[in-house]
Amino acid sequence: MMVPPDTVSLADYERHFDDRVDPAIRAYIAGAGADGITLSANREAFDRLRLMPRVLRDLSGATARSELFGEMLDYPIILAPMAYHKLVHRDGELATVEAAGLTRSWMTVSTQASVRLDEIAARATAPLWFQLYTQPLRGDTLTLVRRAEDAGCKALVLTVDAPVNGMRNIEQRAGFRLPPDIAPVNLAGLAPDGFKPARPGSPVFQGMLHAAPTWDTVEWLCGRTPLPILLKGILNPDDVEPAIAAGARGLIVSNHGGRTLDTLPASIDALPAVAARVARRLPLLMDGGIRRGTDILKAIALGADAVLVGRPVLHALAVGGLAGVAHMLTLLQTELEVAMALTGRPRLSDIDREVIFGG
């Protein structure tokens, strides 16, 4: 697959994605909770923030490198967990992980990946993380954890903000269904939820929440693996202390890409208060709306150590396959370096709140 020559930004990848991908698949990937207010807010919040440059600064030895959980991270950009890469490319997560390796980027493999974790790990040349949804049976949750350990994953990302799915009306209107040849293969052999509502009406309080994770679940899980566990889906600063007390080693400020509860705040708007409560006691990441290198710089200025990038990975995979994902990540890396240079910040540790105009 050839990357179109007019593809010079992540927005270009999204434009070509919209032109090429089946409308139902497009609705699933782009789909937001309810009216899409939070999805739109993720971008609008970044656009509201303005940068303040500095000139004639010493930029010698400039680098975007940092250390995270004892590993060298060349750029503060990590691929977010997303399900079913095979929806947009026949090689699915195998192409994505090879592109990540080529750009020295870390990848987070979804529980609902369309390729087995061990096969993805065999192609990886950069650190892998594994995103975990807890299963109805704790033994099945531990099975997934052990697979991640055996695959050499460096961390677990426990998604905590989706005990039920959001009301994804765009996806519902499009009638999206998984094709018969695509499945969450890493869940094969594990016990299905098996939930069936007992009476008409909303099913949510009829038993859908019986296996929803709690702080006790987090504490139990942290005590059963040596891997650092990051909690993904933190927006409220009041959740920071319980997370630390339960044993979490990192937090990810995230509103699930606007796919769960609508009218949540934009991730970048929620970040400063969470960062203030964390007070550098553990790594803090964020996702939601990252489309430019300037967005990454803004996130770091407001307290993040790194960011996760989601939908653009699938846009690039659909448009250009492995080469598309590698090119998209290179664009972000280059834009970040340009933003750092033009704001006079040669190292990530130099990026502070003063880089935000009026900040």
N, C-alpha and C positions, 0 to 999 in steps of 0.2 A: 504494500500500500504506500502510495506516495503522498507526502504532506503537501497540500496545495501551496503554491509559492506565495500567495497573499496572506498566509497564516503567520502573523508576526506578534500575536498576543493571545492570551487565553480567551478573550472575547471572540477572536476569529475562530478558534477551535469550537466554541459553543455554536457559533453561526453555522459552520459546516456540519456539525453534529445534528443540528435541527433539520438541515436539508437532507441528511442521508439516512437517518434512523427511523424505523417503523414508529408511527405515532403512538402506539400503545406502550412501546418500550420507552420512548421519549417521555411519556407521561409518568411512567414509573420512576424514572431516574430524576426527572425535574420535579416530580410531585412534592407538594408541600402539604402541611396540615391545614385543613379547612380553607380559609380564604388567602393563605399565603402571605399574611401580614408579617410574620416573623422572618420568612424567607426573604422578602423584600427589604426588611429592616437590616438584615445582615450586610447587605451592600450599601444601603443608604447611610448607615452609621459610619462606615469607612469613608464614604465620599464627603461626609460632613467635616471630618478631621483634616486640618491643614498642617503642613510641615513648615518648620522654620529652619532655613539653611544657615550654615556657617561657612565662611570663605577663608582661604589661605591657611588652612589647617595642615598640619604634618600628617600625610597619609601614607608614609613609608611603613612597610610591613603590614599593610591592611589585610585582614582576614575575616571571614564569616564563620570560622570554626569555633566549636565549643565542645564541652564534655557533658555527657548525659548518661547516668548510671554506669560510669566507668568506661564508656565507649566514646571514641572521637566522632563527633557529628560534624561533617564538613560544612553543611548549611543547615540552618534551623528550620528545615522543611521536611516533614514526614508524611508519607502517604497515609491518608485516613482509611479506616476500614469501610469497605463497601461490598455489598453482596453481588454475586453473579456477574463477574466481568465477562463471561461468555455470552451474555445478552448482546454485547456490542462487538465482539471479536472472537473468532473461533478458537484462538489460543488462550483467551481469558487471562487469568491471573499469571500464567506462565510468561506471557509477553510483558505484563506489567512489572513482574519482579525482575526480569532481565533489564528492562529499561531503568528501573530503580538502581540496579547495580552499576549500569553504565554511567549514571550521574552521581554515584556515591550517595544515594538517598536511601533512607530507611523506609520500610513498608510495613504496614499493619494489616495482617491477613484477617478477613472477616470470618466469624463462625459460619456464615452463610456463603462462603466462597464456593465457586462452581468447579474448583479443582482441589484435589486432596492436599492437605497441608504438607505432607511429606514430599509430594511432587514439587510443590512450590519451593520448599526449603532446598531441594536438590539443585534448583536453578539460581538460588540466591547467592550473591557475592557481597552483599551489604547486610547489616543486621536486620532481622525480622522481629516484629512484635506480633502477638496474637490477640485479637479482640474476642472477648468471651461474653456470651449470653448464658446466664445460669440456666440449667435444665431442670425439669420437674423433679428428677431424682438426683440427689447430691452425688451419688456414685457416677452418674453420667457426666456431671460437671467435672468431676475429678478425672474422668477418662479424657475429656478434652484438654484439661490442664497437663496431664501426662504426655499426651501427644505433642503439645506445644514444647514441653521440656525436651522430649526425645528429638524433636525437629531442630533443636538449638535456638529456639526463640529466646530473645533477651529480656522480654517483659510481657506482662499480660495487661490488656486494656479491658477493664470490666465496665460495660455499658450499664449505667444505673438510672437513666432517665426515660426508659421505655418499658415499664412493666406491662403496658398494653400499647398497641399501635395507635398513632394519631388518626384523625379522620381525614384521610387523604382523598379528598373529593376529586382532584384532577385525575388521579389514578383510577378511581371508581368510575368516573364518567367515560374514561377511555376503555374500560373493560379489560384491563391488563390481567393476563394469566401467564404463569411461567410456561415456556415451551416444554414439551414432554422430554426433550433431551437435555434439559438444564435442571439441576437440583442442588440443594445444600449437601454436597456429598460428604462433608465432614460430620454430618449428623446421622449418617447411615448406621443402622444397628442400634441407635439409642432409642429410648422409650419416647414415643410421641406424647404430646400433651394430653390428648384424648378427651379434652373438655367438650361437653355437650350441654347446652342450656336446658334446664328442666321445665321451663315455662316460657310463654311468649314474652316479648318485650326485650329491653336491653339485656345483653348477656354479661355485662362487665361485672356486676356485683353478684352474679349467680355462681361464681366460682372461677372466673378467669384469672383472678388475682391470688389464687391459693398458693402458687409457687413464686410469687413476686419476691425478689431479694430484699433483705433488710440490712441494718448495720450488723446484726448478728451473722448474716451470711458473709459479709465482707470480712469480719474478724475470723470466722471459720476458714475462709478461703486463704487469707493471708497466713494462717498458721499451718497450711498444708502444702506450701510450695516455697522454694527459695527465690523464685523469680519476683522481682518488684512488681507490684500491682498498682496500676493507675486507674483512677475512677473517672470515667468519661460521662459528662452530662451535669457538671456542677455549674450552677448559676448563682445560687444563694450563698452569701458569705457565712450564714449560720450553719452550713453543712461542712465547713472546713474543719472545725474541731472534732466533730464525730468521725470524720474521715481519718484524721490523724490518729485518733484514739483507737480506731479499728485496725490500724496497721497499714493504711494506704501509703505508698511511697511516692506518689505523684498524683496530680489532679489535672483534668482537662476541662477547661471552661467551654461549654458547648450547649447549643440548643438543638442538637441533632439535625443540623442543617435546615431547621424550620419544619421538620417532618413529623413532630409529635404534637405538642400542645401549641396551638396558634396564639399569637399576641404575647409570647414571651419576649423579653428584651433581646436585642442583638447581642451576640457573644462579645463583641469588642466593647459594648457599653457596660456589660456586666463584669468585664475583666478587672478594672481597677479596684473595685471593692473586694473582690475575691483575692486579688494580689495583696492588698493591704492586710487582709486577715491571715494569709499564708505567711507573709513577712519573711520570705526566702527560706522557710524551714524545709521545703521540699520542692522539687521541680514543678513548674506550672506551665501548662501548654494551653492552646486554644484552637478552636476551629470554627468555621462558619463565615463564608463570604470572601475568603482569600482569593483574589484574582490578580493581584499585582505585587511586585516587590515592595512598593511603598506600603501596602497593607501589612506585610511582614514586619517592616520597620516600625510601623505604628503599634502593632501588637507587642513587640519587644519593649518599646518605649513605655507602654502601659502595664508592663509586668510579666509578660510571657517569656519563657525561655526558648520556646520553639512553637511552630504552628503545624497544624495538620491540614492537608489539602484533599478535598473529596471529589466532587463532581467533575472538576476539570480533568482529573485522571481518566475518567470514563469518556469524556468528550474527546480527548486526545487519542485514546485507545481506539475509539470507533472511527476516527478520521484517518489516523496514520499508523495504527498498530504499535508495535514496539518502538519504531522510530518516532511516532507521534508523541508517545509518553515521554521519551527521552528528550525530545525537542521542547515540549511544554515545560518540563522541569528545568531545563537549561535556560529557558526564557525567564522563569522566576528567579533562578540563581543570579542571572545577569542583572535583572532589574533590581534585585536587592543590593548587589554590589554598587550599582549606579546610585541608588538612593542613599546608601551609606556614604559614598564619596561626596555627593553633592550636599549632604547635611553635615559633612565634616566629622563623621564617625568611623574611624578606621577599624574598630573592633566592636563586637556585639556588646561588650561591657561598657562601651562609650555611649551607647544609645540610652538616653534617659528621657524623663518627662519633658525636658526643655526643648526637645526636637518637635514637640507638638505646639503649633502656634496657639497662643492663648492658654496653653496647657497647664 
